[in-house]
Amino acid sequence: MEKDLTLDLMLTERWSNNACRGYVIWAMENCNFKPEDIKRVVRELHWVFDMKSIEEADEHYCQSPY
């Protein structure tokens, strides 16, 4: 029963594409990327969010060397 509650809480956690963009921007700023590179990545995220599903993104992450 405990596991089901935890899963339910995880699935209802508030999420948005903008929140993801914010995390990416923070990470890139923390790694001292140039502003023009950050802008380029954020623009690319707009395209990727439209063209790829959450499941595809998860699989891509799991298969990536990162």
N, C-alpha and C positions, 0 to 999 in steps of 0.2 A: 504494500500500500504506500509506503514512504517513497518508493521509487516512482510510482505513478504521479504523486504530488510534485516531486522535483521535476519530472518531465513536463507536466502541465505548466509549471511556472516558467520553465525554459521556453516553451513554445509560445507563451503569451507575452514574453518580454518584448517591450517596445523596440522596434527596429525600423530603420528607414535607410534608403539609399544615401540620403544626406548625412546620416550618422556615420555610415561607412566612409563617405568622402572625408568627413571630419577626422576620422581615425587615420586615414591615409595622409592627409595634409599634416597632421601632427607628427606622424612617423617621419615623413620626408623633411619637415622642418628640423626635427631632432637630429636627423642625419646630415644636416647642412646642405640639402639640395638647393639649387638656385630657384628663385621664384618662377622663372620661365619654364623650368622643368616641372615644377609642381603644377603649374597651369596646364601644361601639356598632358600630364597624367590625369588630372581632374577632367579635362575634356574627353580623354579616352574612356574614363569610367562612365561618362554619360552614354557613350556608344555601347560599351560592354553590358551595362545594365539593361539596355534595350534589346540586345541581341542574344544574350545568354541567360539561361535559367539559373535559379539558385542551386539546383542539383548539378548542373554543368560546372558552376563555379566551385562547388564543394569537391567534385571529382577532380577538377583541374588543380586545386590546391593540394589534395591528397596525393596526386601523381607528380607534383612539382618537386624539384630538388631544394626548395626553400622551406 
